């Protein structure tokens, strides 16, 4: 295992760098701790795969350095970085048995047969594959083949990092939940540094100890699932994580206090007033907006019952506001008042949280 450091990394696929938009990855400094379980989360096109390829050595960054345990490996080829990678689609040898698939990486490295047997059975037990070791891989289901891919990533004892690139995309939803739980269990057992790349927030938040959120080539926040939910550093994090996402409401400052059309609001922390000309927004998650007898007067637009709670869609003038309301709480038919929980109300300037 290794600590992985990305030192002032930037990358572009364009030969001529004229604009900020030419950079697929904008400058970033990221450290992945030895033995950590990380998720790299973001929508398609945000730079996740580019970043993964730079770590694995398939791409040399335009600028910056990649370090494994503080050793510069920026120009080191993939086969010398001791990386294991599990891809979106299972990579297995169909004509081989499950045992031979798992043993293949070890045989290539000249490991003694008795050590190979011991290691293969150890990994097979972790993945519930012991009963399938003599079967050909061609006869397995998609999730069975993906288990082999996971096993091939885990079987080598010399890897610095195991990277998972959307590994559960082709898996049945129920089996996806089981494999996700198994991955979490495997990390606790083997203690390897793991980076899980996905656009699915559920996968990211259930697997990782820390989530790295990317948006338009920028790492906008690194934090625990609780930190990302309760204090998004960027409005994209608030929008992308959570269902429904964070409410974002245009506001202004009056006498140093955020206001919405003259209604002053308390926010979660003291802040330094920003420069003039920036876009100011209040951000608050629907879970922290409450129906009340006072506060902002809103129109009730729609109520969606999702079982354990209801999602209320309200409108204040032209601004939409969503609330999560308990199943047993009464909801007015057309007009209501709402209050924001000050401890979870944040102020953003040009999309970044003010501190």
Helices and strands as residue ranges (DSSP letters): E 4-11, G 20-22, E 25-32, E 37-41, H 48-56, E 63-68, E 71-72, G 78-80, E 83-86, H 98-108, H 113-126, G 130-132, G 137-139, H 142-154, E 161-165, H 173-190, E 194-198, H 201-207, E 210-215, E 218-223, H 225-230, H 235-240, E 247-250, E 252-254, E 257-260, E 263-264, E 280-284, G 286-288, E 289-292, E 296-305, E 309-316, E 319-326, E 335-340, G 342-344, E 346-349, E 352-353
